[in-house]
Amino acid sequence: MDFIDIACPYCGETIQLAVDGSAGDQRYVEDCQVCCRPIEVSVDLDADGGLHVRGRDGDDA
């Protein structure tokens, strides 16, 4: 399990996500620990096994 810090796309606060890199690429919704709004989380693994985590609000295109 990896712990990744991201900025909430709504309130801008830094939150920590627990990410299981062994599960491969993932898409899920997790509520912000500060403002409780739903963040769409994308987890992608690169060819070297590095994690790339992005959080976005539901209004992002």
Steps between C-alpha positions, in 0.01 A plus 500: 500500500634843404391828657473783248432867573276686254327837504121491517364651177222671700655646816870482407601329825760224485353160581660158522374202303589136564567349156553131424740509206481120460139537377612667174326797340196612698214749490288564809330772706624596845367781718736780602602461865462878548197622301330159443442560127544206260835485319539288187834325556704357212794271574728404213817293503779584256723240331745514793225440758487863615164628626333806351200614704264778395194636677240702317155636561197374311490815289844443336477396137 
